[in-house]
Amino acid sequence: MDLDALSAAREHEWSRLDELGRTRRLTGVEVDELVERYRAASADLADIKTSAGRSAWGDHLSTLIARARLRLTGTPDNMLRQLPRFFVHQLPAALYRLRWTTLAVAVAFFAIGALVAVWIARDPAAIAALGSEAQLAQYAEEDFTQYYSEHAEGVFATMVWTNNAWIAAQCIMFGITGFWPVMVVMQNATGLGTAAAVMFAYDRGDQFLLHIAPHGQLELTAIFVAAAAGLHIFWAWVVPGPRSRGEALAAAGRSLATVVIGLVLALALSGLVEGFVTRQPWPWALKIGIGTLALGVFLFYMLVVGRRAARAGETGDLTEYEAGAQRLVAG
């Protein structure tokens, strides 16, 4: 197919479609004309993609058709019809893209936490700087464990959920800065390492690990994923590749912002474990097992379902109709 010849022959019709798609108020006759030209342009686009594949003219016509469709329908597809695709394809694919960066963040987190814990535990002056002997003993022997039972289950679960969800959202929203996800990871690693140092200094290390393990497995993993998503957005801005910075950043933002929804749900689950399981007088093996099961469900969704979605061509980004046709670039 000669695309130049086709575009020359259809130039008036496509221009009219563009004009009608941009008109705010259409008469009845104009609506009928828009429908007719929409159908004709859709047929032209099908011919172009069948014979020439991806092309600049095809992208241009796709944009005109998308605008006309939105003008005719007034709304995108039904939200309920979009949910299965979102949870089965888009979200797991976006999470799967972050797997190696998430692992790197996790390694860095535990390395920093361990270094802080060892440094404080071996330096009496560093421990003394955290508080008086009585204050530290109170924290190690009572305050740390009582924290998990000082509020009602539902209230406590909601409190930790909203706090952690806000931290995860910040990592992604401010990820373009580059330093924000790093700062969040370092602050939390330092805080955890400091708490561990105090607890181990007062021979309460077992209580520290037992109270952290049930909910901490999924909670920390969710924070690692959030930091990884933020860093990916930053990297898309720094190294956009053949696309412009704006296009690369928009694509990364669209695909990775969906991760927030998945993490909010994951952190809700970890909040339930922290609020309703950690405080219970059950065997610690059972409580830690529940936390491990919660983490296992998340990792299965991220790695197994995500790999399946990625192999099907999903990236977590919006469809071409939802995002608009992309500009072609060389390379």
Helices and strands as residue ranges (DSSP letters): H 3-22, H 28-52, H 56-73, H 79-85, I 86-90, H 91-97, H 99-122, H 124-128, H 133-138, I 139-143, H 144-146, H 153-173, G 175-177, H 179-201, H 205-238, H 245-276, H 284-299, I 300-305, H 306-311, H 320-323
